[in-house]
Amino acid sequence: MTFQDDQPIFLQLAQQLEDGILSGAYPEESQVPSITEYSVTYKINPATALKGINQLVDAGLLYKKRGVGMFVAKGAQEQLRNKRRECFYHDYIEAAVREAKNLGLTATELAEMMKRGFENVD
C-alpha cells in the first residue's frame, strides 16, 4: 500500500482494512494484522496504525481479544456494504439525478443510460 497525501494515513489504513473486510480477504471472526505489523510493514508510527484500527473498533467492525489481537466482528461485511451503498447513493446517484434533471432526462432515460453503462463498462 502506498499512502496518498490527500488524506491522513490512519484514514487510509482504516479504508484498506474496510476494503479487505468487504472483499472477504479478512472474513468475519478472522484476525487482522497487529499494530506492530502495520507500523513495520508500512513504516508508520504505531500510534497512527492504532488510530486507524480504533476507528474500525469504534464502528463495531473490529473487536479486541485481550492478549491475542484484533478480529473482524460478525456482521462487519454486511455493515460495510450497507454503509458504502448509502455513500454511493449520496455521492453518485443524487448527483446523477440532479444532472439528469438539468438535462431534461426522464427517469426512464436515466435508467436506460445506467443499463447501458452496466453493459459497456468493465
Secondary structure by P-SEA (a helix, b strand, c coil): ccccccccaaaaaaaaaaaaaaacccccccccccaaaaaaaacccaaaaaaaaaaaaaaccccccccbbbbbccaaaaaaaaaaaaaaaaacaaaaaaaaaaacccaaaaaaaaaaaaaccc
